[in-house]
Amino acid sequence: MSKSITEEMAAEILREAREVKNVREAKFLEDCSKILVLTEKENYPEVMTRLVNIFSRVGRGCEISFAGFADQDE
């Protein structure tokens, strides 16, 4: 994430992220510096586009970058 967010922002981001269609799970890792999102591969672009917008709006300009993804079977 491009900047720190407050606990209140983190809670709102998670609430909204969990409401995004096709998100199976969303949770913060490492003191809210990373977010783990579970979705199917084919839904990833749509889900991440929504999350980028949520982070920017709720986190007042906070940007997220893609670190990678793993198959659940791994």
NORGI-V321544 format. One record per residue. N is the residue number from 1. NEAR is the number of other C-alpha atoms within 12 Angstrom. Layout:
N;NEAR / N;NEAR
This chain:
1;25 / 2;18 / 3;18 / 4;22 / 5;27 / 6;18 / 7;16 / 8;14 / 9;25 / 10;31 / 11;22 / 12;23 / 13;33 / 14;29 / 15;21 / 16;25 / 17;34 / 18;26 / 19;18 / 20;27 / 21;21 / 22;22 / 23;28 / 24;20 / 25;21 / 26;29 / 27;24 / 28;25 / 29;14 / 30;11 / 31;14 / 32;25 / 33;21 / 34;25 / 35;30 / 36;26 / 37;33 / 38;27 / 39;25 / 40;21 / 41;19 / 42;13 / 43;18 / 44;25 / 45;17 / 46;18 / 47;28 / 48;33 / 49;20 / 50;25 / 51;36 / 52;29 / 53;22 / 54;29 / 55;34 / 56;23 / 57;20 / 58;26 / 59;28 / 60;19 / 61;18 / 62;24 / 63;24 / 64;27 / 65;18 / 66;18 / 67;12 / 68;14 / 69;18 / 70;14 / 71;13 / 72;11 / 73;6 / 74;5
